[in-house]
Amino acid sequence: MKKTFAAAAAILLLASAAFCKSVEAPVDSYDDGTEAAQKANEKNAKSGQKKETKIKWNTKKNKEAAMQGDPYNTKKMRGNRSFGERLLNLNKYTKIEPCSIYLRPTVGKMFARKGHLIYREGTDVAGFMMYYDSSAYALQFATASRSVVRDAINRYFKDFDERKLDRSASHKKTREVYGFCEGYEDFGIISGMMTNWSRPKVFLGYMFVSNTPYFTINVRRAQNLAYEGIKSEEAMLKGTTIEQTYYFTKAQANKLMVFLSDENIGSLQAASTAPESIEATDAYDDGAEYNGAAKAADAPKENEAAAKAAESAEDGEQTDEAVQAIPVSASKKAEAAVKEKSEQAAAHAVVEQAAVEKAEAAGQAEAEKAEPAETSAKTE
């Protein structure tokens, strides 16, 4: 059984080395000066070594969330994820921008691989993600650890510019020269589904590779907390993580340092924790509540406007401006008034005309009666 697992692991490593393409990333040139300067550098490096202080790691899940001073407690690391996302271990972080970092895999030569700078929404935790060997790793840092990483990068830049990097020192010494901090790492077979996590100790320093210096982040082996307390063959195989070393040129290290700044992470945190803005709703009025009051208030004005319109219509002086100034309801009333008065005037004219015609007819009848009398008188 063990031989089968060993063979499978070997096949995965070979496949990773064969199919993972490298990306081009320029390296840094470095001149450490004369031999005397080199010896002085060795002396400074030896005198500058600091003793490592032990960190007490919390590995009990039940106590982890209760520790308010714990930068990676369970409740905090949930971030803004929904219950379903937490259940399926999805969307643990957000990819902010692409990056490239040099790696030295277990099998093969060192090369630059593409990755992403990441942020854990709703928290102060950020870092980077990329594939290392055959698995995906997301190394992240809380506020205090981010400060340690930024300080280490600045110290590396200073030593680089002042030519204090020790080319002859062993990698074991130089990879720890700028101190260490606690990290948080999610990992899994693919980046979209990282079911494992750990809290490794992370050492910061530099290393020379083929006479070229690199700032390094060395991630030590740590307990896989996803299998904490589980006693099984699978837990034994996945009980710990692998050791990883990430190599950065000055440009790559500077990009990481800027990304991990408190200002940048603070702005990301503010954006991810701000309440969602609620857009204004649409107002609607069907007139049921105050139509009566509105009509009562507008009635005197409409009546006045209608009266003026009627008067102007009688006088024949209604102008276009006057018509436009009259409200629609008042205009209709004015038209009705004009129409009514016009009809009354027409009826009066008809009556007068009938009276005139009647008078004319009566006069004509009298004239016809008088005409025979005049005729007989003439005959006599």
C-alpha positions as CSV (number, residue, x, y, z in Angstrom):
1,M,0.0,0.0,0.0
2,K,2.8,2.4,0.9
3,K,4.6,1.6,-2.3
4,T,1.5,2.4,-4.3
5,F,1.2,5.8,-2.6
6,A,4.9,6.5,-3.1
7,A,4.6,5.7,-6.8
8,A,1.6,7.9,-7.2
9,A,3.3,10.8,-5.5
10,A,6.4,10.4,-7.8
11,I,4.1,10.4,-10.9
12,L,2.4,13.7,-9.7
13,L,5.7,15.4,-9.1
14,L,7.0,14.4,-12.6
15,A,3.8,15.5,-14.2
16,S,4.0,18.9,-12.4
17,A,7.6,19.4,-13.6
18,A,6.7,18.5,-17.1
19,F,3.5,20.4,-17.7
20,C,3.9,23.6,-15.6
21,K,5.4,26.2,-17.9
22,S,7.6,28.9,-16.5
23,V,7.3,32.6,-17.2
24,E,10.0,35.1,-18.0
25,A,11.1,37.3,-15.1
26,P,14.3,39.3,-15.1
27,V,16.8,38.5,-12.3
28,D,18.9,41.0,-10.2
29,S,22.6,41.5,-10.8
30,Y,24.7,41.9,-7.7
31,D,28.3,43.1,-7.1
32,D,29.5,42.6,-3.5
33,G,32.8,44.4,-4.1
34,T,36.3,43.3,-3.0
35,E,37.4,40.2,-1.0
36,A,37.9,42.4,2.1
37,A,34.3,43.6,1.9
38,Q,33.2,39.9,1.6
39,K,35.0,39.0,4.8
40,A,33.4,42.0,6.5
41,N,30.1,40.9,5.3
42,E,30.6,37.4,6.8
43,K,31.5,39.0,10.2
44,N,28.5,41.2,10.1
45,A,26.2,38.3,9.2
46,K,27.6,36.2,12.1
47,S,27.2,39.0,14.7
48,G,23.8,40.0,13.4
49,Q,22.2,36.6,13.9
50,K,19.4,36.6,16.4
51,K,18.3,33.8,18.6
52,E,15.0,32.3,17.6
53,T,12.2,32.6,20.1
54,K,9.6,29.9,20.3
55,I,6.1,30.6,19.4
56,K,3.2,28.9,21.2
57,W,0.9,27.6,18.6
58,N,-2.8,27.2,19.3
59,T,-4.0,23.9,17.7
60,K,-7.3,23.4,19.5
61,K,-10.3,24.3,17.3
62,N,-12.6,24.8,20.3
63,K,-10.4,27.5,21.8
64,E,-9.3,29.1,18.5
65,A,-12.5,31.2,18.0
66,A,-12.6,32.3,21.6
67,M,-9.1,33.9,21.5
68,Q,-9.7,37.5,20.8
69,G,-6.0,38.1,20.3
70,D,-5.6,35.3,17.8
71,P,-5.0,36.9,14.3
72,Y,-6.3,33.8,12.5
73,N,-9.2,32.6,14.7
74,T,-11.9,30.6,12.9
75,K,-14.7,33.2,13.1
76,K,-12.5,35.8,11.5
77,M,-11.1,33.6,8.8
78,R,-14.7,32.8,7.6
79,G,-14.7,36.4,6.2
80,N,-17.8,37.3,4.2
81,R,-18.5,33.8,2.9
82,S,-22.0,32.3,3.0
83,F,-22.8,29.1,4.8
84,G,-22.8,27.2,1.5
85,E,-19.4,28.5,0.6
86,R,-18.0,27.6,4.0
87,L,-19.5,24.1,3.8
88,L,-17.9,23.4,0.4
89,N,-14.7,25.3,1.2
90,L,-15.2,27.7,-1.7
91,N,-14.1,31.3,-2.4
92,K,-11.8,31.6,0.6
93,Y,-10.1,34.6,-1.0
94,T,-10.4,37.0,-3.9
95,K,-7.7,37.3,-6.6
96,I,-6.7,41.0,-6.8
97,E,-4.0,41.0,-9.4
98,P,-1.6,38.6,-11.1
99,C,2.1,38.3,-10.1
100,S,5.1,36.0,-10.7
101,I,7.4,34.4,-8.2
102,Y,10.4,32.1,-8.6
103,L,10.1,28.6,-7.3
104,R,12.5,25.7,-6.9
105,P,10.3,22.5,-7.1
106,T,11.1,19.2,-5.6
107,V,11.9,17.9,-9.1
108,G,13.4,20.3,-11.7
109,K,15.2,23.6,-11.8
110,M,14.1,26.9,-10.4
111,F,11.8,28.9,-12.6
112,A,9.3,31.8,-12.4
113,R,5.6,30.8,-12.1
114,K,2.5,32.9,-12.5
115,G,0.3,33.4,-9.4
116,H,-2.0,36.0,-7.9
117,L,-2.0,38.5,-5.0
118,I,-5.0,37.6,-2.9
119,Y,-7.2,39.2,-0.2
120,R,-9.6,37.5,2.2
121,E,-12.7,39.6,2.1
122,G,-13.9,41.1,5.3
123,T,-10.6,40.7,7.1
124,D,-7.1,42.2,7.4
125,V,-5.6,39.0,5.8
126,A,-3.8,39.1,2.4
127,G,-1.0,37.3,0.6
128,F,-0.3,35.4,-2.6
129,M,-1.5,32.1,-4.2
130,M,0.3,29.8,-6.7
131,Y,0.9,26.2,-7.5
132,Y,3.9,24.6,-5.8
133,D,4.7,21.1,-7.1
134,S,1.4,19.4,-7.7
135,S,-0.9,21.5,-5.3
136,A,-2.1,25.0,-4.9
137,Y,-1.0,27.1,-1.9
138,A,-2.4,30.4,-0.7
139,L,0.0,31.9,1.9
140,Q,-1.6,34.8,3.8
141,F,-0.6,37.2,6.6
142,A,-2.6,39.2,9.1
143,T,-1.7,42.8,10.2
144,A,1.2,42.1,12.5
145,S,2.8,39.5,10.1
146,R,2.3,41.8,7.1
147,S,4.3,44.4,9.0
148,V,7.1,41.9,9.6
149,V,7.2,40.9,5.9
150,R,7.4,44.6,4.8
151,D,10.1,45.4,7.2
152,A,12.1,42.3,6.0
153,I,11.8,43.4,2.4
154,N,13.0,46.9,3.3
155,R,16.0,45.5,5.2
156,Y,16.8,43.3,2.2
157,F,16.7,46.4,-0.1
158,K,19.0,48.3,2.2
159,D,21.5,45.4,2.4
160,F,21.4,44.9,-1.3
161,D,22.1,48.6,-2.0
162,E,24.9,48.7,0.6
163,R,26.4,45.5,-0.7
164,K,26.1,43.7,2.6
165,L,24.6,40.5,1.3
166,D,26.8,37.5,2.2
167,R,27.4,35.4,-0.9
168,S,29.4,32.7,1.0
169,A,27.0,32.2,3.9
170,S,25.0,29.0,4.0
171,H,21.4,29.1,2.9
172,K,20.2,27.9,6.3
173,K,21.6,31.1,7.8
174,T,20.6,33.7,5.2
175,R,17.1,32.5,4.7
176,E,16.3,33.4,8.3
177,V,18.3,36.6,8.7
178,Y,15.4,39.0,8.6
179,G,13.3,37.2,11.2
180,F,10.1,35.2,11.1
181,C,6.3,35.5,11.6
182,E,3.2,33.4,11.7
183,G,1.3,32.8,8.5
184,Y,-1.9,31.1,7.5
185,E,-2.0,28.8,4.5
186,D,-4.9,27.2,2.5
187,F,-3.9,24.4,0.2
188,G,-5.4,21.8,-2.0
189,I,-5.2,20.0,-5.4
190,I,-6.9,22.9,-7.2
191,S,-7.1,26.6,-6.3
192,G,-10.9,26.7,-6.4
193,M,-11.3,24.1,-3.7
194,M,-8.7,24.2,-0.9
195,T,-10.0,21.9,1.8
196,N,-6.8,22.0,3.9
197,W,-5.3,24.7,6.0
198,S,-2.4,25.2,8.4
199,R,-0.6,27.9,10.4
200,P,3.0,27.6,9.5
201,K,6.1,29.5,10.8
202,V,7.4,31.7,8.0
203,F,11.1,32.7,7.8
204,L,12.3,35.8,5.9
205,G,15.8,36.2,4.4
206,Y,17.7,35.9,1.2
207,M,19.6,33.3,-0.9
208,F,22.0,33.3,-3.7
209,V,21.2,31.1,-6.6
210,S,23.8,30.9,-9.5
211,N,25.4,34.1,-8.1
212,T,22.1,36.0,-8.2
213,P,20.5,37.1,-4.9
214,Y,16.8,36.7,-4.1
215,F,14.6,37.7,-1.2
216,T,13.1,34.6,0.2
217,I,10.0,33.5,2.1
218,N,10.6,30.1,3.6
219,V,7.4,28.3,4.8
220,R,8.1,25.5,7.2
221,R,6.3,22.2,7.5
222,A,3.1,22.5,9.6
223,Q,0.2,20.5,10.9
224,N,-2.7,20.1,8.5
225,L,-5.5,21.4,10.8
226,A,-8.2,20.0,8.6
227,Y,-7.2,16.5,10.0
228,E,-6.5,17.6,13.5
229,G,-7.5,14.9,16.0
230,I,-8.4,12.4,13.2
231,K,-6.7,9.1,13.4
232,S,-6.8,7.4,10.0
233,E,-4.5,6.4,7.2
234,E,-5.6,9.4,5.1
235,A,-4.9,11.7,8.1
236,M,-1.4,10.2,8.4
237,L,-0.7,10.9,4.8
238,K,-2.1,14.4,4.9
239,G,-1.2,15.3,8.4
240,T,1.5,17.8,7.6
241,T,2.3,20.2,4.8
242,I,5.5,20.4,2.7
243,E,8.2,23.0,3.1
244,Q,8.1,25.7,0.5
245,T,10.6,28.4,-0.5
246,Y,9.5,31.4,-2.6
247,Y,12.2,33.5,-4.3
248,F,11.7,37.2,-5.2
249,T,13.6,39.6,-7.3
250,K,13.6,43.2,-6.1
251,A,10.8,44.1,-8.4
252,Q,8.7,41.1,-7.3
253,A,9.4,41.8,-3.6
254,N,8.5,45.5,-4.0
255,K,5.2,44.6,-5.6
256,L,4.4,42.3,-2.7
257,M,5.4,44.9,-0.2
258,V,3.2,47.6,-1.8
259,F,0.2,45.2,-1.9
260,L,0.6,44.2,1.8
261,S,0.7,47.8,2.9
262,D,-1.9,48.8,5.6
263,E,-3.3,51.5,3.3
264,N,-4.0,49.1,0.5
265,I,-5.4,46.3,2.7
266,G,-7.4,48.9,4.6
267,S,-9.1,50.1,1.5
268,L,-9.9,46.6,0.4
269,Q,-11.3,45.8,3.8
270,A,-13.4,49.0,3.8
271,A,-14.8,48.1,0.4
272,S,-15.7,44.6,1.4
273,T,-17.3,45.4,4.7
274,A,-19.2,48.6,3.7
275,P,-23.0,48.1,3.8
276,E,-24.6,47.8,0.4
277,S,-26.2,51.0,-0.8
278,I,-29.9,50.8,-1.3
279,E,-31.2,52.6,-4.4
280,A,-34.1,55.0,-4.0
281,T,-37.5,53.4,-4.6
282,D,-40.2,54.7,-7.0
283,A,-42.9,56.9,-5.6
284,Y,-46.5,56.3,-6.9
285,D,-49.7,58.3,-6.2
286,D,-53.0,57.3,-7.6
287,G,-54.7,60.4,-6.2
288,A,-57.1,58.5,-3.9
289,E,-55.8,60.2,-0.7
290,Y,-55.9,63.9,-1.5
291,N,-57.7,64.3,-4.8
292,G,-60.7,65.8,-3.0
293,A,-58.6,68.3,-1.1
294,A,-56.6,69.2,-4.1
295,K,-59.7,69.8,-6.2
296,A,-61.2,71.9,-3.4
297,A,-58.0,74.0,-3.2
298,D,-57.9,74.4,-6.9
299,A,-61.6,75.2,-7.4
300,P,-61.5,79.0,-6.7
301,K,-58.5,79.4,-8.9
302,E,-60.1,77.4,-11.7
303,N,-63.4,79.3,-11.4
304,E,-61.6,82.6,-11.5
305,A,-59.6,81.6,-14.5
306,A,-62.8,80.3,-16.2
307,A,-64.6,83.6,-15.5
308,K,-61.8,85.7,-16.9
309,A,-61.6,83.4,-20.0
310,A,-65.4,83.8,-20.5
311,E,-65.2,87.6,-20.2
312,S,-62.3,87.8,-22.6
313,A,-64.2,85.5,-25.0
314,E,-67.3,87.8,-24.8
315,D,-65.1,90.8,-25.5
316,G,-63.2,89.0,-28.3
317,E,-59.9,89.8,-26.6
318,Q,-58.7,86.3,-25.6
319,T,-55.1,85.9,-26.5
320,D,-52.9,82.8,-27.0
321,E,-51.0,83.7,-23.8
322,A,-54.2,83.9,-21.8
323,V,-55.3,80.5,-23.1
324,Q,-51.9,78.9,-22.2
325,A,-52.1,80.4,-18.7
326,I,-55.5,78.9,-18.0
327,P,-55.3,75.4,-16.3
328,V,-56.8,72.5,-18.4
329,S,-59.8,72.2,-16.2
330,A,-60.4,76.0,-16.1
331,S,-60.0,76.1,-19.9
332,K,-62.7,73.5,-20.4
333,K,-65.0,75.4,-18.1
334,A,-64.3,78.6,-20.0
335,E,-65.1,76.9,-23.3
336,A,-68.3,75.5,-21.8
337,A,-69.3,79.0,-20.6
338,V,-68.6,80.6,-23.9
339,K,-70.6,77.9,-25.7
340,E,-73.5,78.3,-23.3
341,K,-73.6,82.1,-23.7
342,S,-73.3,81.7,-27.5
343,E,-76.3,79.3,-27.5
344,Q,-78.3,81.7,-25.4
345,A,-77.5,84.6,-27.7
346,A,-78.4,82.6,-30.7
347,A,-81.8,81.6,-29.1
348,H,-82.4,85.3,-28.3
349,A,-81.7,86.3,-31.9
350,V,-84.1,83.6,-33.2
351,V,-86.8,84.9,-30.9
352,E,-86.2,88.5,-32.0
353,Q,-86.2,87.4,-35.6
354,A,-89.5,85.5,-35.1
355,A,-91.0,88.6,-33.5
356,V,-89.9,90.8,-36.4
357,E,-91.3,88.3,-39.0
358,K,-94.5,88.1,-37.0
359,A,-94.9,91.9,-37.0
360,E,-94.1,92.1,-40.7
361,A,-96.7,89.4,-41.4
362,A,-99.4,91.3,-39.3
363,G,-98.6,94.5,-41.1
364,Q,-98.9,92.8,-44.5
365,A,-102.3,91.3,-43.5
366,E,-103.7,94.7,-42.5
367,A,-102.5,96.2,-45.8
368,E,-104.3,93.5,-47.7
369,K,-107.5,94.2,-45.8
370,A,-107.3,97.9,-46.5
371,E,-106.7,97.5,-50.3
372,P,-110.3,96.3,-51.2
373,A,-111.8,99.2,-49.4
374,E,-109.7,101.7,-51.4
375,T,-110.8,99.9,-54.6
376,S,-114.5,100.2,-53.9
377,A,-114.2,103.8,-53.0
378,K,-112.6,104.6,-56.3
379,T,-115.4,102.8,-58.1
380,E,-118.1,104.9,-56.5
